[in-house]
Amino acid sequence: MTATTLPLAQAGPQAGGGACCAPIAREPLGEGDAAELAVLLKAVADPVRLRLLSLIGSHAGGEACVCDLTDAFELTAPTISHHLKVLRTAGLIGSERRGTWVYYWIIPGQVARLGELFTPMAAPAHA
């Protein structure tokens, strides 16, 4: 599997660049956008990866050593490494080796794409 770089979502033309409603409620997603967002959604559609993303994002200083992450799970180090690779390949986290350890941080623009996808949701047209 190769790393994929996904472009950041652009703000809509509504008031001050903010969106009036979620992208999926404004207009149908194109094939390319749907494929890109599916990669992000698949990456976080696992409880371990969702917890890893949360642990990294909430860690002091905005980055976490893999040594700080492995103790939070009853999983082997190779399994944790696999999950971190999935998050990294999706572009949700970045990493850097420092000596023996690898440090991880969230890539805010990519994580924001997930939040922007559903918030704020517009009221259904048929309500």
Secondary structure by P-SEA (a helix, b strand, c coil): cbbbbbbcccccccccccccccccccccccaaaaaaaaaaaaaaccaaaaaaaaaaaaccccccccccccccccccaaaaaaaaaaaaaaccbbbbbcccbbbbbbaaaaaaaaaaacccccccccc
